[in-house]
Amino acid sequence: MSQPIHDAVWINGSVGAGKTTTADKLGEELEKRGVPGAVIDVDWLRRAWPSQQQDPFQFDLAVANIRAVAAQFHARGAKVIVAAGVVETTEQFNRCVSALGSKRPLMVRLVLDADVALARLQFRHGENTNEFEWHERRHPELAAILEHVQFADELVLDNTSLAPADLAVLIADRLTN
């Protein structure tokens, strides 16, 4: 079994960047390497309605649920928790790291060509014009926000042409070496 350097990996990026897919593949890669862990798709932990006016993206709900789920994963032996979700500030990241129970987190930010992102979003939301249009507007806005945040020791990976499994290997190498 490889000994992980980090006890949590947060996969960040704009909408359409491949966070969830990469997290899934990273979980598979860590399992192959014998690293006990778990994967959390943060979007599912915030999916409730209606949202509160002061918290339209349900961030507070997500943090509370991350804390509960991570505690269960740790109790069952997880050494690394991989979380996929958007954090826009260092304060949000620190709250999520605390909720994960992490002392040694790794921040990974996925970036990609805007045309590739739009193609992915069109594929994902093609039949729902309103959803697609919202994500189409949100992608460049969020990408610009994330570009200017100064996350400590951030690993930035270009996901324009790499397969999710290849990204997972790069992240796992950083995690365990």
Secondary structure, 3 states (H helix, E strand, C coil): CCCCCCCEEEEEECCCCCHHHHHHHHHHHHHHCCCCEEEEEHHHHCCCCCCECCECCCHHHHHHHHHHHHHHHHHCCCCEEEEECCCCCHHHHHHHHHHHCCCCEEEEEEECCHHHHHHHHHHHHCCCHHHHHHHHHHHHHHHHHHHHCCCCCCEEEECCCCCHHHHHHHHHHHHHC
